[in-house]
Every structure is written in C-alpha cells, then in structure tokens.
Amino acid sequence: MADYTAPLFQVTGLTSGIDWGQMIDKMMEAARKPEELWQAEKDKLELKVGLYNEFSAYLKALRSSISPLKLSSTFTAKQAELSSLSSTTDPSSVLAITATPEAEINSYEIEVLQKATAEMRISNSLSGILKNAGITTDSYFYIKVDDQRAKIDLHPTDTLSDVAARINKAVDETTGEALPVQARVFDNRLVIESTQTGTEAAFSLEGPQVVLDNLGLDLDDPEHHIAAQDAKLVIDGVSVTRPSNEISDLIQGLTLKINGVGKVRADIVLDAQKAVESIQSFVAAYNDTMDWINVRLQEKKVEEPESELEAQRGLLRGDPILWQAKSYLRQIVADPLSLDGFSQLSQIGITTESIDYGKSGKLEFDTDKFMAAMTEDPQGVAGLVNGVVNKFESYLANMVDAVPVAIGGSTALRGRVPSQVQHLQNQIEAIDKRIADFEERLSIRQRGLYERFSQMENTLAQLNQQASWLASVLGILSGSNAASTS
C-alpha cells in the first residue's frame, strides 16, 4: 500500500490565516465514523470466538472423561479381600494378591508353609586382608551352580571387597556365562547369595578345605549358611511348590506374593472403585458443560459493559448451536438402547436431576443403585455404558474435531464448533480488509486535501506578492505625478 499520509509536522494557514490543517483533521475524523461501527462489530465477533472456544473446551473435557468408560476392564476389575484364619495373624503378613479382570469371583483357603529363600554363605568377620585370616599364599575356591562352575582366585593381599568384586565378575569356565550369584561385604563379612530363590538356584563352594575353613564359608550353622528352599503352600487342600515367592501360574488372573507363614482366606470380589470414580468424573464434566450452556443461553446483555467479561454476556443468548447441543446431550442420556438386561442409564443410577423438573439437564449419580447393578450384572453395566459412550464419542467428535473434510468441490472443518469459529474469523478478516481499504481511500483523500489547501496557500502567496508589487508601482507613479505638478 502506498504511503498517502500527511507530513509529520506542517504549519498551515501561514498566508491565509486559516488553520486548514485542523479543518482537514475534523473532516477525516467525521469520515472515519463508519470504522467505529465496523470495529464494534469486529470486537463482538472476537468475543464470540472466545465463547465458542470456551464451549469447545468444555466439550473436550467431557470427551476426555468418557475415555475410561470405553474399557470393559473398568467394570470387570477384581480385587482380593484377605482375612486371617488365625486370630493372631495379620493376613497381609502372610500373603498379597493382585487380580486381573479375568479372575473368577471365588474364595480360597491358602496356607503358606514356608517362603522361598535364596542360598546364602556368610564368611567370618575380617577387617583387613586375607593374610590375616590365614590365607598366606595364592589360592582359590570354586562356586558351582548346577553344571556351571567359576574359579575365584585369592591372594593374601586381597580384602573381602576384592573377593566380592571378583565373584560379581565370575563366569562359567566352559561357557563364559555369568553365574546367578552376587556378592557384597556387610559388617566386615563376605556375603555370597543366589540371585534367585528356590533349590534350583542353590550353589555350593568347592576348593581347598583349609581356605574355606579359614574364611568360615564351609560352616552350616545359621550364622554362616542359609540354605535355598522352595515356597510351599496348600490351596484348598492341594499342596503346591514353587521356587519363587511371586506365583502367577496357579489360578487364572491371580498373582500371589508370599510374605510369610500363615493361613488366610482369599475372597476374589468385584472391584467397582474405578467404575464409580470414572462415572463420577463423567457426571461432573457433563454437569459443568450443562452449567456453561445454561448460563450462556439465559444471560442478558450488559448495555454499558465495563469489562470484557461483561461484554461477553448475552452474546450467545438463545444461540441455536447451544440449544441443539443441550437437547442432543439430554437425548443421549435418556434414550434406551436395544440391549438384553440394562438398557437405560437410569437403571444403573444415572438420572437427570429432578430440581425444577429437570430443566437444567444436569445429572445425578446414585452410587448405591450403581453398585447393586454392578453386583447383579457387571457385564450388562459395561455393555450399557459402552453403548452410551459410543454415542457421546460420535456426537462430540462431530462437535469439536477440527478435521478438514471434503464437501463438494471444497473443504470444511468437520466439527460444528470449529466450523462456526472459522466462519466468525472469516467475518473478522473481511472487516479488517474493509477497514484497511477504507483507510487507504481516506489517506488518498487526506493527501488530496493537503495538496489542494497547500496549492491555495501558494496561490494566495503569489497574489500577495503581485499586490505588493502593484502597490509599490502605484506608489512610485504617485510620487512622480506629484513631482511633475509641483
């Protein structure tokens, strides 16, 4: 766009005595009156864009709240309730059980006879080097695990930490594979331990007897040796042995973690907590959306707003998009589905609140009724909720997805709200262009006025010069005539 603006500083009316610069300013100010209306309309459209974006945010929050409700596991989760069959035993000190949705609702009597333990050898206390323990020459011992064997070299100047480091790096002398053992120094004692529990992971030490005796690694008292053992338990009268304290291959859907010896009863029951919390989150998001819609549909315009918040009021009063959204959301909640068993949300405790005949459209959630339905038929509850959620997902996608779709020979946004926002932004851009074009025309006009008035000043200046010249000529002539007559 060409620059048609007037000079930044210009003194007008020097010849004419007329402040025509101020006159032009007033003329341009009057000419710009239409811009005030266009700017007001633009401000109103921008406020509407903000409101529709708010509406979209509420719908997206509602959409996020239904995500957990799509999962059947939300309604089929199980948990284990443990009770001690011995009045002096805390069941958690005996056993912990985690259950997956695949677990059957059932009861089990479980007696833990012994925990699985790892093989452990503990040396005598030694704060110095091996020479102080009687290892006066280079020596060795072997660590053997099943058919694997690794040689551990010993030197009189070694500390127990040196020996532990050598054990942790030890590999089978035939295959080169690491042995399932680990070593550490604790309280100035070398501790060699299997990395796995159970008798299959047990190890033995071989080598010069004097070396093992001097280090105290061949003693079988509890202070120096903990023998590997398998976990043993009895489930409903059936004896079970496993090498680990974590057992997941006994009962489908259950993982048992053995903590100690004792006898407990395990009741596998439905865990409805996640389902209840998910429904509560959905109801809260739904009610927040309804609150926002109700406020915007009913609020009145503020005639002389003093803030942007006040200026927004009433802009969406009676808006058809909001009315239709409220109506459709209520319809999704109320319409029955063609299902066996539960077919309406009201049957599982989700109903429209009765205040003011339900005009608000907000929901109430009866957890007791929901729990009764879950106890009766959790799969039926899951099927009903999933069907309703699919309707919500489809509708909300059509409302908020800003995805371009082909319509005839052009494209448009799929979501109704983004499409409306785009429509408003197009109007804003059109107003901006109208104002820019108008300003360009005004600039040309202003430049023309400045040029015309400047030309007038120049003409007046020339006339003044001519008048001065004529006056001087007349003065000379008058003087000459006076001289001749005298």
KACORZI-V135946 format. One record per backbone hydrogen bond with DSSP energy under -0.5 kcal/mol. NH is the residue of the N-H (numbers start at 1). CO is the residue of the C=O. Records with the same first field share a line. If there is no record, write none. Layout:
NH->CO + CO
This chain:
4->2
12->10
17->13
20->18
23->19
24->20
25->21
26->22
27->23
28->24
29->25
30->26
31->27
32->28
33->30
34->31
35->32
36->32 + 33
37->33
38->34
39->35
40->36
41->37
42->38
43->39
44->40
45->41
46->42
47->43
48->44
49->45
50->46
51->47
52->48
53->49
54->50
55->51
56->52
57->53
58->54
59->55
60->56
61->57
62->58
63->59
64->60
65->61
66->62 + 63
67->64
69->66
70->66 + 67
71->68
74->71
75->72
76->72
77->73
79->269
81->79 + 267
82->80
83->265
85->263
89->86
91->89
93->90
94->91
95->91
96->257
98->255
100->253
103->100
104->252
106->104 + 268
108->266
110->108 + 264
111->234
112->110 + 262
113->111 + 232
114->232
117->229
120->226
121->192
122->224
123->190
124->215
126->188
130->158
131->156
132->129
133->130
134->131
135->130
136->134
139->154
141->152
142->206
143->150
144->142 + 204
145->148
148->145
150->143
152->141
153->151
154->139
158->155
160->128
163->159
164->160
165->161
166->162
167->163
168->164
169->165
170->167
172->177
173->149
176->172
179->170
181->179
182->193
184->191
186->184 + 189
189->186
191->184
192->121 + 190
193->182
194->119
195->180
198->117 + 229
201->198
202->199
204->144
206->142
208->140
211->208
212->208
213->209
214->210
215->211
216->212
217->212
218->212
219->216
224->221
225->221
226->120
227->225
229->117
231->242
232->114
233->240
234->111
235->238
236->109 + 234
238->235
239->237
240->233
242->231
247->245 + 256
248->246
254->251
255->98
256->247
257->96
258->245 + 256
259->94
260->94
262->112
264->110
265->83
266->108
267->81 + 265
268->106 + 266
269->79 + 267
271->77
272->270
276->272
277->273
278->274
279->275
280->276
281->277
282->278
283->279
284->280
285->281
286->282
287->283
288->284
289->285
290->286
291->287
292->288
293->289
294->290
295->291
296->292
297->293
298->294
299->295
302->310 + 313
303->301
305->302
311->307
312->308
313->309 + 310
315->312
317->314
318->297
319->316
323->319
324->320
325->321
326->322
327->323
328->324
329->325
330->326
331->327
332->328
333->329
334->330
335->331
337->343
339->337
345->333
347->344
348->345
349->346
350->345
351->349 + 364
353->362
357->354
358->355
359->356
361->358
364->351
366->349
367->365
370->366
371->367
372->368
373->369
374->370
375->371
376->372
377->373
378->374
381->377
382->378
383->379
384->380
385->381
386->382
387->383
388->384
389->385
390->386
391->387
392->388
393->389
394->390
395->391
396->392
397->393
398->394
399->395
400->396
401->397
403->401
405->412
407->410
410->407
412->405
414->403
415->401
416->398
417->399
418->399
419->415
420->416
421->417
422->418
423->419
424->420
425->421
426->422
427->423
428->424
429->425
430->426
431->427
432->428
433->429
434->430
435->431
436->432
437->433
438->434
439->435
440->436
441->437
442->438
443->439
444->440
445->441
446->442
447->443
448->444
449->445
450->446
451->447
452->448
453->449
454->450
455->451
456->452
457->453
458->454
459->455
460->456
461->457
462->458
463->459
464->460
465->461
466->462
467->463
468->464
469->465
470->466
471->467
472->468
473->469
474->470
475->471
476->472
477->473
478->474
479->475
480->476
481->477
482->478
483->479
484->480
485->481
486->482
